[in-house]
Amino acid sequence: MDIVVLIKFVPDLVEDLEIDAGTGLLDRSFLRLMPSELDDHALEEALLLKERHGGRVTVLTLDTGDVDETLYTAIAKGADRVIKLTGDGFDQGPSNQRIAASLRQAVSDLHFDLILTGTQAVNDLDGFVGALLAEQLRLPYVGYVTKVIAGDGGFVVQKEYPGGLNAEIEVSGPAVLGIQAAEKPPRYVVTSKVMEAMKTAKIEEIAVDGVTVDTEIAVSAMALPESGSHAEMIEGNVQQVAEKLAQLLRERGVVA
């Protein structure tokens, strides 16, 4: 079974995000990027399928900056091939439409039974990349997948719905799946294995310049959330705090 895993790099939300006053968009000058958490789950699900059924796992990512360490880490975890897609403007955060078109161009020359990606990423939350790619490749797509079972000529996937509902869906292969969570937590690899991969593995590069899209959604401006009213701190002993709370509830009409 040959599986392609798509890794997207997103802003590290631990860092303070800044808005560029000139463009109104996210300031990427000192932005720290990291692989999307759900894409890491997609890689784990691919590795689990490889361990059960054999085959090869190929990891693709757009060259949005410092991506090499993540690709070497994928090799250390068990991936067989890693590919970095290069193109103008990738470091400025291309739209999901352009990401999907670039990925389509790259995977068209690869053999695969499955393409796995995270259902969504923290920098868009719309989950369009997998669906857009599937549409361009004319392949079936299922998102919010939590388990993949390989069968004769296809797959059975467990899909998660709101309200705690789950469904089992039969999907003919090849197909594109959006992973919500792998069956097991993403594996950890020690630094020594990553260092070994850096010495022995090769990161391939594919140029995807000249990709155009018919329609594209562009972000015109961004803004940090406006701060609302702050919490009122009540000080005093237990009796004083209780009396103040009761007074506030009466003033707001909560109690008579």
N, C-alpha and C positions, 0 to 999 in steps of 0.2 A: 504494500500500500504506500503510495507516494502522497505526501501531505505538504502543502505550502502554508506557512504561517506568516501573517502580516503583523509587523510591529510598528506602532505609531508612537512618536515621541511627543509628549505633552508637557506643559509647564509644571514644575514642582510646586505644589500648593503650599509647601512649608515656607517657601520664600515669599517676601512681600512683592506683589505685582504692581507695576507702575504703568500709567497711561501716558503715552507720548503726547505732549501738548500740541505738537505741530500736526500730527496726523489723526489724533483721537483714537488711535489703536494701541494695542499692547506694545509697550516698549520692550524690544527684544535685545537691546544692547548688552545687558548683563543677565539675560534670562537663563535660568538653569532648567534644562529639559531632562526628562526621565521617561523610560518606557511606560506606556499605559498599563495600568494594573490588570485590566481584563485581557489585554493582549498577552500578558505573562501567563494567564490562565489558559489562553488558547494554545500557547506553546506547551504547557504541561499536558493538556488533553492530547495533543499531537504525539508527544513522547510516550504517553500511556498506550495509545493505539499502536505505535511502532513496536513497543515491547510485547504487545499481545499478538500482532499479526505480521511483524516484520515490515520491511520497506525502508523508505528514506524520508527524512524531514528536512525541508528547505525553508530557511527564514529570510524574508524580504523586509527591507525598511528603506524609507527615503532618507537621503543624506541631509538631514536638517541641522547637522552640527557634529557634536562629539558622540558618534553612534558606535564606534569600533568596539569599545569595551563590552557593550551589550551584545554585540554579535559574537564576540569571543566567548562570552558567558553562555550564550546559546549552544555553542559548540561543546563547551565543558559540560553542559547539562545532557547532551546527547544528540543535538542536531547534526546532520551530515553535511549541510551546505549552507553558507550564508552569503547573501547578496545585498549590496548597497546600491540603491538607485540614485544616480546623480542627475541634476537638472537645474536650470536657472530658476532662482526664486524659492527653492525648497527651504532655505534657511529663514525665509520670511513668513513661513506658515501658510502653505497653499490651501485653497479651499478643498472641501471634501470631494467636489466634482472633479477637480484636477488630480487629487490623490488617486481617486478610483480610475481615472483615465490613464494615469501613469502606471498604476499597477496592472491594468489590463494589457498595456503594451508589453510589460515585462513578463507576465505569466503566460502570454500567448505562445512563447517558445519553450515553455516548461511542460513536462508531463506531470499530471496530478490526478488523484482520485478525490481529494478534498482540499478546499481552501478554508482555513480557520482564521478568524480574527475576533477581537473582543467585540461584544455587542455594541458598546459605545465607549467614548473617551471623555475625560473630565473637561476638555476644552470645547466640547460642542454638545454632548448629551443627546444628540439626535439619532445616532446609530445608523447614519446613511451610508458609510463607506462600503460595508459588506453588501448591502442591498444594491447600491449603485454598481458595484463591480459585478455582481451576479447578473444584473440586467444587461450590462454591456457584453458579458460573456454568454448570455442566453442560457444561464444555468439556474436551477432551483436554489432558493435561499430560505433559511430558517434562522431566526434570531432567538436570543434568550435561552440558549441551549445549555443544559447542565450535565448531559451525558450523551455519549455517542457509542452505538453498538454497530459493528460492521456485519453485513449480511451478504447474501449472494447478489451481486450486482447493485447493491445499494446499502442504505443505512437506516437504522431506527434511532431517532434522536428524542431525548426527553426535553421538552420545552416548558419553561416556567411562565405561569400566568399570574396576574395580580390576585390577591385573596388566597394565596396558598394552593392554587390549582396547578396541576401538572398534566401534560398531555404527551403521549407517545405518537410520533409522526414518522411515517415511512417516507424516505427520501431516496430517489434514484440518483446514482452517481454518474459523473462527477457533480459536486455541489459545493456551495459556499455556506458556511455556518458561522453565525455570530455566537461566541461563547460568553455566557453570563458567569459561569463558575466551572472550573475543572472538577473532576470527581475527587481529586486529592489536592491539597494545597500545593502551590508551585514549589518545586524542589529547590534546595539550597546547595550551592557548590562552594567548596573552599577556594580561597584565593589562589592556592598553588595550582589547582586544575585550570583556572582561568589563565594564569601565567604560562602554563604549559601549552594551552591552546593558542596563545599569542605567538609562541615560537614555532608551532607545527602547522597550524591551520592557515588557510588563505581566505581573505575576504574578496569575493568577486565584485566587480563593478559593472553596472549596465547603465549606459547613458540613455535618458528618455527625454531629451530636449525636443522642443517643437510640438509638445502635446497641447492640443487645443480642445476646448469643450464648447458645445452649442449653447448651453445655458449654465450660468454660474451664480451662486448666491455669495455676495460680497458683504463683509461687515463694514458699515459706513462709519461707525463710531462706537466707542466703549466708554464706560464710566464706572468708577468705584461706587459701591452702595452708599447712599446717604445715611448718615447716622441719625436715628430718631431720638425720642426722649430717653433719658437715662433712668436707671432704676433708682428708686428712693430708698435709702438705707435708714432703717429704724433702729435707734440706739436706746439703751436703757435696760433695766432688769426685766424679768419675765412678766411681771404685772404691768409695767409701763408699756412694753411692746404689745401685749395682748390688748390693752386699752386703746392704743393708737391704731392697731389693726381693726378693731371693732368700729372705731370712729371713721376710718377711711371707708369701710364697707358700707356704713350708713350714709356717708356723704355721696357715695356713688350709686345709691339705691339698690345695692345688692341685698341688704337686709333692712328691715323696718327699724 
